[in-house]
């Protein structure tokens, strides 16, 4: 009887674990506690609750937030040691999510140097403590003539580097040639349209293994 019970419980665990975990990249939800379902946030208010102005030496007077819109308004004598922070939602903390994608677009342009770019630098930590590779975590939207309305996505495919459960981004006026960010002053707005935490079928499979192993180790033998 106990042997049949163990067999039945194993089948039940497998069935429950795979419900809602069909590997669809467009799934939504809180990850089922194990990061096995993608979590997408597109509501402006929900994104706005995670977005805040941040400074690590510059003035907060030059960066501001209105719901899911980040406003850079940095004068010619200002500093780019400021920007914005996107916190992880509670549903994405302490889970098995493997990556996060943040999608932006330029929605308003007031001031940008001619032939220079809206260039955004992403960081895993604020300020000088950051070690995020520059060549992998920068987005160039284009010049004042081409940037407006352009939507780009920055992906962090290793959440281990986001140890503070947040992503920072700033205006970058560095670089050379067509990769150079605009010198100050700049005045433009970025709208964050989507934050997506990505789970995988592999994460689901590992979760199933943990559940089955725990059940078998804590259930007395049937003989």
Helices and strands as residue ranges (DSSP letters): H 2-18, G 31-33, E 39-41, H 44-50, E 51-55, G 60-62, E 63-66, E 69-74, E 82-87, G 90-92, E 99-111, E 118-123, G 127-129, E 138-142, E 151-156, G 159-161, E 166-171, G 177-179, E 186-198, H 201-218
